[in-house]
């Protein structure tokens, strides 16, 4: 009988908090297997008796446990088998579903200052041609109405920043030793150090040094006709998820990105402080205790 291979670690998010970068770094390790689909999003679902309905990519066929586990069939002698679906941290029932089927799995979460994360999320939606509102503040103010109308979690910019509420579900379902929390600024400032810590957490050779020089999935605004065309193709899922850096020299990839995207305006500190105090102050204080980290710089 064929052995069923299952993940023993999952990167649960958060969205726009360097999960793609960490996925890229881990994928380089010879003892780590990562799914070819970076975000299977299998556990973003709801359960009705024994039927699992996946709210994933358009046309996704990963709708059963059999199909999900099949993503790991190509693993050979790797010690750590994992995937990265940054929406798992936000979706309410994911922690329970993951615990039910993978009780021994290790959980990795990357957290980013919530207002900065929300703004990057907004830019991501704008870049993909999915956000019609041209003001970040207006988009935040429209969020409750959008949620009431059942808009996709893509547009839950503010809500996805309440990390204490979200992570508490995982700390309730899993042992503390199974959870590793990383701060976005730490992995950006010192990716080699953080990657080494993750390798140790996963029980693989921590002396391995991946290439961490490339930033992945950086937000930008569509520029010119080329940018507009790419935006429309992305919106309609007509661009395959290909790591072009594998096939093209870095300077060519960089030139293409600069041609189709321009650097977005940075969010100002006053806006960050105002929104943080208005929405996140208490949640951040509770989060500090939960993960035992000083987050005063977020405030």
C-alpha positions in Angstrom: 0.0 0.0 0.0 1.3 3.4 -1.0 2.5 5.5 1.9 0.5 8.7 2.4 2.9 11.6 2.8 1.6 14.5 4.9 3.0 18.0 5.8 4.7 18.3 9.1 4.8 22.1 9.0 2.6 24.8 7.6 3.3 28.6 7.2 -0.1 30.0 8.1 0.5 33.7 7.2 0.0 36.5 7.6 -0.7 37.8 4.0 1.9 40.5 2.9 4.2 39.6 5.7 7.1 37.9 3.8 5.6 34.4 3.6 6.6 34.2 0.0 10.2 35.1 0.9 10.3 32.4 3.6 8.8 29.9 1.2 11.5 30.7 -1.3 14.3 30.4 1.3 13.0 27.1 2.8 12.5 25.6 -0.7 16.3 25.8 -1.3 17.2 23.5 1.6 17.9 19.9 0.5 16.1 18.5 3.5 12.9 20.6 3.1 10.1 19.8 0.6 7.7 22.6 -0.3 4.6 22.1 -2.4 5.0 23.3 -6.0 1.7 25.3 -5.4 2.9 27.9 -3.0 -0.6 28.5 -1.6 -2.8 25.3 -1.7 -5.3 27.0 0.6 -6.9 23.7 1.3 -7.9 24.4 4.9 -9.6 27.7 3.8 -12.9 25.8 3.8 -15.9 24.9 5.8 -17.0 21.5 6.9 -20.4 20.0 6.3 -20.4 16.4 7.6 -17.5 14.8 5.7 -17.5 17.1 2.7 -14.8 19.8 2.4 -15.5 22.7 0.1 -12.4 24.7 -0.8 -12.6 28.5 -1.1 -9.3 28.6 -3.1 -8.1 29.7 -6.4 -10.6 29.9 -9.3 -10.8 26.4 -10.8 -8.9 24.8 -7.8 -9.2 21.0 -7.8 -7.7 20.6 -4.3 -11.1 19.8 -2.7 -10.3 16.5 -0.9 -7.7 15.3 1.6 -6.5 12.8 -1.0 -5.8 15.6 -3.5 -4.2 17.7 -0.8 -1.9 15.0 0.4 -1.0 14.2 -3.2 0.8 17.6 -3.3 3.5 15.9 -1.2 3.8 12.7 -3.3 7.1 13.9 -4.9 8.8 14.3 -1.5 11.7 11.8 -1.4 14.1 11.8 1.5 13.3 15.3 2.9 12.8 15.6 6.6 10.5 18.6 6.6 7.4 18.7 4.3 5.5 21.9 4.2 3.3 24.4 2.5 2.5 28.1 2.9 -1.1 29.4 2.8 -1.1 32.9 4.4 -4.9 32.9 4.7 -4.9 30.1 7.3 -4.2 32.5 10.1 -7.3 34.6 9.4 -9.9 32.0 8.5 -11.7 31.1 11.7 -12.0 27.3 11.4 -8.5 26.6 9.9 -6.8 26.0 13.3 -9.4 23.4 14.2 -9.4 21.7 10.8 -5.6 21.5 10.8 -5.4 20.1 14.3 -8.1 17.5 13.4 -6.1 16.1 10.5 -2.5 17.1 11.4 -2.3 17.2 15.2 1.6 17.0 15.3 2.2 19.6 12.6 4.4 22.6 13.3 3.0 26.0 12.7 4.9 29.1 11.5 3.4 32.6 11.6 5.0 35.8 10.4 3.4 39.0 11.8 3.8 42.5 10.4 2.8 45.9 11.9 -1.0 45.7 11.2 -1.4 49.1 9.5 1.6 48.5 7.3 0.4 45.0 6.5 -3.1 46.4 5.6 -1.6 49.0 3.3 0.6 46.5 1.5 -2.5 44.3 1.2 -4.4 47.2 -0.4 -1.5 47.9 -2.8 -1.5 44.2 -3.7 -5.2 44.4 -4.6 -4.7 47.6 -6.6 -1.8 46.0 -8.5 -4.0 43.0 -9.4 -6.7 45.4 -10.7 -9.1 44.1 -8.0 -9.5 47.3 -5.9 -11.6 50.1 -7.4 -11.2 52.5 -4.5 -8.2 54.9 -5.0 -7.8 55.9 -1.4 -6.5 53.5 1.3 -8.4 55.3 4.0 -11.6 55.1 2.0 -11.0 51.4 1.5 -10.6 50.9 5.2 -13.8 52.9 5.9 -15.7 50.7 3.4 -14.5 47.5 4.9 -17.4 46.8 7.3 -20.0 47.3 4.5 -17.9 45.0 2.2 -17.7 42.3 4.8 -21.5 42.5 5.3 -21.9 42.0 1.6 -19.6 39.0 1.7 -16.7 40.4 -0.2 -13.6 38.2 -0.4 -11.1 38.2 2.6 -8.7 39.9 0.1 -10.5 43.1 1.1 -10.5 42.6 4.8 -7.5 44.9 5.2 -8.2 46.0 8.7 -9.6 42.8 10.1 -6.7 40.7 9.1 -4.5 42.7 11.5 -6.0 41.5 14.7 -3.3 38.9 15.3 -4.1 38.2 19.0 -7.6 37.1 18.1 -6.3 34.9 15.2 -3.2 33.4 16.9 -5.2 32.6 20.0 -7.1 30.0 18.0 -3.8 28.2 17.2 -2.4 28.4 20.8 -5.7 26.8 21.9 -5.4 23.9 19.4 -1.7 23.3 19.5 1.1 23.0 22.0 3.2 26.1 22.5 6.3 24.2 21.3 4.6 23.5 17.9 4.3 27.2 17.1 7.0 29.6 15.9 6.1 33.3 15.6 8.4 35.5 13.4 8.2 39.3 13.1 8.3 40.7 9.6 11.0 43.3 10.4 13.3 40.6 11.8 13.1 38.4 8.6 13.6 41.5 6.4 16.5 42.9 8.5 18.3 39.6 9.1 16.9 36.8 6.8 19.9 34.5 7.4 19.4 34.6 11.2 15.7 34.0 11.0 16.0 31.2 8.4 18.6 29.5 10.6 16.1 29.6 13.5 13.4 28.1 11.3 15.7 25.3 10.1 16.4 24.5 13.8 12.6 24.6 14.5 12.0 22.1 11.7 14.9 19.8 12.8 17.0 20.2 9.6 20.6 21.2 9.1 20.7 24.8 10.3 24.2 25.5 8.8 22.7 25.6 5.3 22.7 29.2 4.0 20.0 29.9 1.4 20.2 32.8 -1.1 18.2 35.5 0.7 19.2 38.4 -1.6 16.0 38.5 -3.6 12.8 40.1 -2.3 9.7 38.2 -3.3 6.2 39.5 -4.1 7.0 43.1 -3.5 4.0 45.5 -3.9 3.9 47.9 -6.8 1.5 50.0 -8.9 0.9 49.1 -12.6 2.7 51.5 -15.0 1.8 52.3 -18.6 0.2 50.1 -21.1 2.3 47.1 -20.2 1.4 47.4 -16.5 -2.3 47.7 -17.4 -2.2 44.6 -19.5 -0.4 42.6 -16.8 -2.9 43.8 -14.3 -5.9 42.6 -16.4 -4.2 39.2 -17.0 -3.6 38.8 -13.3 -7.2 39.8 -12.5 -8.5 37.1 -14.8 -6.0 34.4 -13.6 -4.4 34.3 -17.1 -0.8 34.5 -15.9 0.6 31.1 -14.6 2.4 31.1 -11.3 5.9 30.7 -12.6 9.1 31.6 -10.9 10.6 33.5 -13.8 13.9 34.0 -11.9 14.5 30.3 -12.5 14.6 30.7 -16.2 15.8 34.3 -16.8 18.8 36.3 -15.5 18.1 38.5 -12.5 18.8 41.7 -14.4 16.2 40.8 -17.0 13.5 40.0 -14.4 14.4 43.3 -12.6 14.1 45.3 -15.8 10.7 43.7 -16.6 9.3 44.5 -13.2 10.5 48.1 -13.4 8.9 48.4 -16.8 5.4 47.2 -15.6 5.4 48.4 -12.0 6.2 51.7 -10.4 7.0 52.2 -6.7 3.9 53.0 -4.7 3.6 56.0 -2.4 4.7 55.1 1.1 2.1 55.4 3.9 3.0 58.2 6.2 3.8 57.8 9.9 0.9 59.9 11.0 -1.6 57.7 9.3 0.1 54.6 10.7 0.0 56.0 14.2 -3.6 57.2 14.0 -4.9 53.9 12.6 -2.9 51.8 15.1 -4.2 53.8 18.1 -7.8 53.7 16.7 -8.0 50.0 16.0 -5.0 47.9 17.2 -3.6 49.2 20.5 -5.3 46.7 22.8 -4.9 43.8 20.4 -1.1 44.5 20.2 -0.8 44.6 24.0 -2.5 41.3 24.3 -0.4 39.8 21.5 2.8 40.9 23.3 1.8 38.6 26.2 0.8 35.7 24.0 4.0 35.5 22.0 6.2 37.0 24.7 7.7 39.7 22.4 8.1 43.4 22.9 6.0 45.1 20.2 6.3 48.7 21.4 7.8 49.7 18.1 4.5 48.8 16.5 2.8 51.3 18.7 
